[in-house]
Amino acid sequence: MTPVDWALLDKHTTGPLLRPGDAGFRESSAAFNERWAHRAPAAVLRAADAADVLRAVDWARDHAVPIVPRGGGHSYAGHSVNSGLVVDLRALDAITVDPVTARVTVGGGVLTGALYAALRPYGLALPLGNGTGVGIAGLALGGGSAATSRRFGLTADTLRATTLATAAGTVLTCDAEQNEDLYWACRGGGGGNFGINLDLTFQAVRAPAAATCVLLWEAAHAPGVLRTVQELMLTAPEDTSLRLGVSTAGGRTLVSAVGLHLGPAAELRELLAPAFAAGPPLRAEIADRSFWDAMDHLQHETSGGAFAVRTHFAARPLPPEALDAALAHLAAAPPGGNADGCGLALFGWGGAINRVDPRATAFAHRDARYLVSLDTSWLPGEDPAAQLDWLAGLDHLIAPHATGGAYLNFTDPDLRNWREAYYGANYPRLVATKRRHDPDGLFAFPQSIGS
Ligand SMILES: Cc1cc2nc3c(=O)[nH]c(=O)nc-3n(C[C@H](O)[C@H](O)[C@H](O)COP(=O)(O)OP(=O)(O)OC[C@H]3O[C@@H](n4cnc5c(N)ncnc54)[C@H](O)[C@@H]3O)c2cc1C
């Protein structure tokens, strides 16, 4: 093994190589989730271009230094920060839109907010999710759930091609004709596993008109509202997507239904009539919007800090006894300083997502009607033990009513059976693809394929 020669890497790359203490080092390497604030790499390369990425891969392989790509840094599990070399990809930020074919090619470090802004002048849309700082590569490689996914599919379902820097230091085009195994794996196999995606090409669609809703109820209405809105989510058209949540923060519990309808507000209002009947909302906003105003409106605000999330997929509504038990559990949540508190959310799933065969892409969960997300948060410096115990208790109440799957992009570092839960029957094929293209496991991290 060659001794670690950082100067050599610095000499052969254009972007700055940052070491601990350098300006920008933390900003280029810290995880969004401050649960992992203690982690720091030995160095960060702010790659200036694809050539820098390839040199970093060759250098890391030759020096046996762990290497990890970083896009938006939003991995819940902090998987884009290791103890070796982080390659910050954010300068790979080119976005090219072909208005005739509606194909959109983005650099491997493009963030969601930048892509929405680039699509807007062309009147085009992609299912991109709700976090402006989330990296497109990280989002698409792990699936990618958006309020428009019931109509347009997962972000991964719109991926038509990607260019991958592999462990061997070669650049491979992966699409339906070339390197199909990697193209398959890059649609749900998860970021960081098969190489570094230098660019990704998506098929966009014309952006339709939209309406949004935000409904809030006091806790007293929770049992009726949760039951009613869950049922309503099952029968709603694919143009409608709702996120049903119940959360406790600062000692107060609120129920919310936040949604998007690709049609007029009047239709959405009619559709939501049973929700109004289930309990008078504290606040109810239903409005027509342009597609992009709707996307802005749905951006997920978070207090940040430290958090943990467990996920499930459910094929049918959670039964009343599970909801009642979850509400009682929420009422007994331990106090914490993070304003995000803790809670449970159901994202309406199905539609276009479920029309894809579970074996056609690496994303296996094609029979769910709800993505169920359970979360808790705390302030950096607070002991998370009570919050994590509470989350495990909530998980215990919900798991029996779910499919056994978990959502890779809401990465759960505490999930023991992550291979089956994230990938189901697709895991062996992912391992075979990994062995073919990264036989020595250069791209390795906790929960990496084949580990
Ligand atoms: C505030 C917030 C909002 C979110 N909203 C949504 C949402 O609406 N829908 C949804 O589905 N998910 C959402 N997520 C989850 C998000 O999709 C995942 O965390 C995603 O993996 C983050 O990608 P990233 O580039 O920002 O993170 P990173 O931590 O930089 O990367 C995530 C993983 O992908 C790898 N990676 C990053 N770039 C590349 C690349 N170019 N090539 C190869 N590997 C790469 C990293 O090594 C890491 O393993 C949200 C997360 C947060 C914190």
The ligand as an SDF file (V2000), in Angstrom:
LIG
                    3D

 53 58  0  0  0  0  0  0  0  0999 V2000
  -34.9640   18.3170    4.5070 C   0  0  0  0  0  0  0  0  0  0  0  0
  -35.0500   17.0410    3.7150 C   0  0  0  0  0  0  0  0  0  0  0  0
  -36.0590   16.8860    2.7590 C   0  0  0  0  0  0  0  0  0  0  0  0
  -36.1520   15.6930    2.0190 C   0  0  0  0  0  0  0  0  0  0  0  0
  -37.1770   15.5410    1.1290 N   0  0  0  0  0  0  0  0  0  0  0  0
  -37.2910   14.3720    0.4390 C   0  0  0  0  0  0  0  0  0  0  0  0
  -38.3790   14.1580   -0.4540 C   0  0  0  0  0  0  0  0  0  0  0  0
  -39.2460   15.0190   -0.6350 O   0  0  0  0  0  0  0  0  0  0  0  0
  -38.4500   12.9630   -1.1050 N   0  0  0  0  0  0  0  0  0  0  0  0
  -37.5110   11.9700   -0.9200 C   0  0  0  0  0  0  0  0  0  0  0  0
  -37.6230   10.9190   -1.5480 O   0  0  0  0  0  0  0  0  0  0  0  0
  -36.4720   12.1560   -0.0880 N   0  0  0  0  0  0  0  0  0  0  0  0
  -36.3390   13.3150    0.5990 C   0  0  0  0  0  0  0  0  0  0  0  0
  -35.2990   13.4700    1.4760 N   0  0  0  0  0  0  0  0  0  0  0  0
  -34.3040   12.3850    1.6050 C   0  0  0  0  0  0  0  0  0  0  0  0
  -33.2740   12.5040    0.4890 C   0  0  0  0  0  0  0  0  0  0  0  0
  -33.8190   12.0850   -0.7370 O   0  0  0  0  0  0  0  0  0  0  0  0
  -32.0740   11.5960    0.7420 C   0  0  0  0  0  0  0  0  0  0  0  0
  -31.5430   11.8980    1.9940 O   0  0  0  0  0  0  0  0  0  0  0  0
  -31.0120   11.7680   -0.3470 C   0  0  0  0  0  0  0  0  0  0  0  0
  -30.1820   10.6270   -0.3680 O   0  0  0  0  0  0  0  0  0  0  0  0
  -30.1660   12.9880   -0.1000 C   0  0  0  0  0  0  0  0  0  0  0  0
  -29.2860   13.2220   -1.1580 O   0  0  0  0  0  0  0  0  0  0  0  0
  -28.1440   14.3220   -0.9360 P   0  0  0  0  0  0  0  0  0  0  0  0
  -27.2950   14.3810   -2.1520 O   0  0  0  0  0  0  0  0  0  0  0  0
  -28.7540   15.5950   -0.4520 O   0  0  0  0  0  0  0  0  0  0  0  0
  -27.3570   13.7330    0.2950 O   0  0  0  0  0  0  0  0  0  0  0  0
  -25.9010   13.1380    0.4470 P   0  0  0  0  0  0  0  0  0  0  0  0
  -25.8020   12.8580    1.8940 O   0  0  0  0  0  0  0  0  0  0  0  0
  -24.9000   14.0510   -0.1530 O   0  0  0  0  0  0  0  0  0  0  0  0
  -25.9620   11.8190   -0.4130 O   0  0  0  0  0  0  0  0  0  0  0  0
  -26.8180   10.7480   -0.0890 C   0  0  0  0  0  0  0  0  0  0  0  0
  -26.1650    9.4430   -0.5550 C   0  0  0  0  0  0  0  0  0  0  0  0
  -25.9790    9.4860   -1.9620 O   0  0  0  0  0  0  0  0  0  0  0  0
  -24.5960    9.4540   -2.2940 C   0  0  0  0  0  0  0  0  0  0  0  0
  -24.4110   10.3870   -3.4120 N   0  0  0  0  0  0  0  0  0  0  0  0
  -24.6610   11.7140   -3.4500 C   0  0  0  0  0  0  0  0  0  0  0  0
  -24.3830   12.2020   -4.6740 N   0  0  0  0  0  0  0  0  0  0  0  0
  -23.9580   11.1630   -5.4210 C   0  0  0  0  0  0  0  0  0  0  0  0
  -23.5250   11.0220   -6.7730 C   0  0  0  0  0  0  0  0  0  0  0  0
  -23.4890   12.0680   -7.6160 N   0  0  0  0  0  0  0  0  0  0  0  0
  -23.1370    9.7920   -7.2020 N   0  0  0  0  0  0  0  0  0  0  0  0
  -23.1840    8.7150   -6.3810 C   0  0  0  0  0  0  0  0  0  0  0  0
  -23.5890    8.7870   -5.0980 N   0  0  0  0  0  0  0  0  0  0  0  0
  -23.9730   10.0050   -4.6290 C   0  0  0  0  0  0  0  0  0  0  0  0
  -23.8430    9.8060   -1.0130 C   0  0  0  0  0  0  0  0  0  0  0  0
  -22.5660    9.2100   -0.9530 O   0  0  0  0  0  0  0  0  0  0  0  0
  -24.7900    9.2320    0.0410 C   0  0  0  0  0  0  0  0  0  0  0  0
  -24.5770    7.8410    0.1900 O   0  0  0  0  0  0  0  0  0  0  0  0
  -35.1900   14.6520    2.2410 C   0  0  0  0  0  0  0  0  0  0  0  0
  -34.1800   14.8190    3.1790 C   0  0  0  0  0  0  0  0  0  0  0  0
  -34.1130   15.9820    3.9270 C   0  0  0  0  0  0  0  0  0  0  0  0
  -33.0260   16.1000    4.9750 C   0  0  0  0  0  0  0  0  0  0  0  0
  1  2  1  0
  2  3  1  0
  2 52  2  0
  3  4  2  0
  4  5  1  0
  4 50  1  0
  5  6  2  0
  6  7  1  0
  6 13  1  0
  7  8  2  0
  7  9  1  0
  9 10  1  0
 10 11  2  0
 10 12  1  0
 12 13  2  0
 13 14  1  0
 14 15  1  0
 14 50  1  0
 15 16  1  0
 16 17  1  0
 16 18  1  0
 18 19  1  0
 18 20  1  0
 20 21  1  0
 20 22  1  0
 22 23  1  0
 23 24  1  0
 24 25  2  0
 24 26  1  0
 24 27  1  0
 27 28  1  0
 28 29  2  0
 28 30  1  0
 28 31  1  0
 31 32  1  0
 32 33  1  0
 33 34  1  0
 33 48  1  0
 34 35  1  0
 35 36  1  0
 35 46  1  0
 36 37  1  0
 36 45  1  0
 37 38  2  0
 38 39  1  0
 39 40  1  0
 39 45  2  0
 40 41  1  0
 40 42  2  0
 42 43  1  0
 43 44  2  0
 44 45  1  0
 46 47  1  0
 46 48  1  0
 48 49  1  0
 50 51  2  0
 51 52  1  0
 52 53  1  0
M  END
$$$$
